[in-house]
Amino acid sequence: MKLGTLAVAIMLCSGTLLHAQQNSQVPNTPGTLPPAAPAPQQPVHTPGSLTLPGLLQGVTPGQGSLAGSDDSADAQTNPPATPASSAAPIAPPSSQAESDILPPAQPAAGLGSSTAAYTLRTRVNFVLVPVIVKDSKGHLVPGLTWHDFKVFEDGVQQQLTFFTVDPFPLSVAFVIDQSLPSDTMKKVNDALGALQGAFTPYDEISVYTYASHVNQATAFTGAQSQRLTAVLGRIQSPGRDMQVPGGYGPMSEGPVLNGHTIDPNVTPMHNGSYIPIIPHEIHTLNDAILEAANGLAQRGKGRRRIIYVISDGKEHGSTASYKEVIRYLLTNQIAVYGTLVGDSATPVLGFLDKFHLPLVGVDNILPKYTTASGGQLDAELSRNGIERSFSRIAEEVRTEYTLGYNSHRSVFDSRFRKIEVQVLRPNLTVVSKQGYYPTASSMH
């Protein structure tokens, strides 16, 4: 009886405690409904993410998985895009004529595709012709247009495809003759200080000197640089002495023993008469121009290439010939300008200098260089005249008209091509190069 009563009491106490715990977990406030049971959560997928069941869905070997494919259903709904290689070819713009479109190069049968892979199509026979125009008084003529010019190559008129009056930056190789007589050399030395004033900071100048051999005083440097100033001061030379032995005086003969000359090489005699010795004059002008041209040929295509020579124009003792040097000049589009000094600058002596005298420098060949290459030549006797020639020639180079055309002849034809430029206005003189030799490097 006691045990039954105790069990009933324990059950009543357990029910009371359980009811109290439930009432403490969820308080009931007036007007508030109990919260609804949460809905079961679905797996969250971000675009492009992969799940293990669909990892291999829609994957093609070598192409990777499909962007945005989460499972096999997405792969079926969004089929893979067609590769670009299999797409239809894109038609060219309607504004471009079909005849202007070059077809792809196709190799001949049996040669394979590598033959066409490296075929290039380009025009390499473009020719530039700098032109100076002067009136009857020798003044430069500005204001001409391309309508005023005609260009002929080997007698065939060419169609102009390029024309400009804009000046080009200059690359100038300055060549100084140090075999000049001492009095002429002094005038040249004194005039060198005015050289830099004739050029702009955009120009570059290299300096060469020559007498019995050629020497490069400096490579290309800025026309206004301190380096060039120092070089022009350092290269000044005394020149050569013009004294020639005579047939009289105490020094006219060598040692004599019993009335006979001991050394006939010192005092050469012929039938008892003294023969004066005229020393050999060495003027390596050809070698100097060629070496200067070698340096100029390496300068940029966008620059005007000029050789400026100050000399009496005499040539004797060079390794290179005139024909060899002029071909190199015309091949590399180099023009020769110059200031003629000394005896060659005077009208009478300059005329006599055209005739070759034994054991003396040959005739003045500087005019031949300037005429063939399209340059200009001044003749000056005084220091002031030499200084003025610097600025005058620099002005002529900057006021050139530049004409361009595509040659009608094949670039593989390396023979000399004669050029003639005509201006369609009366009483005007045209100065341009007489022709050129084509090469792959000179025609562009």
Secondary structure, DSSP 8 states (H G I E B T S, - for coil): -HHHHHHHHHHHHHHHHHHHHHHHHS---TT---------------TT---STTTTTT-BTTTB--TT--SHHHHHHS-----GGGS------TTS-GGGS-------TTS-THHHHT-------EEEEEEEEE-TTS-B-----GGGEEEEETTEEE-EEEEE-----EEEEEEEE--SBHHHHHHHHHHGGGSGGGS-TT-EEEEEEESSSEEEEEEEEETT-HHHHHHHHH-----B------S-STTSS--EETTEES-TTTS-EETTEE--------B-HHHHHHHHHHHHTTS-TTSEEEEEEEE----BS-SS-HHHHHHHHHHTTEEEEEEE-GGGGSHHHHHHTTS--TTS-----HHHHHHHHT--EEE--SHHHHHHHHHHHHHHHHT-EEEEEE-SS-TT--S-EEEEEEESSTT-EEE--SEE---TTT--
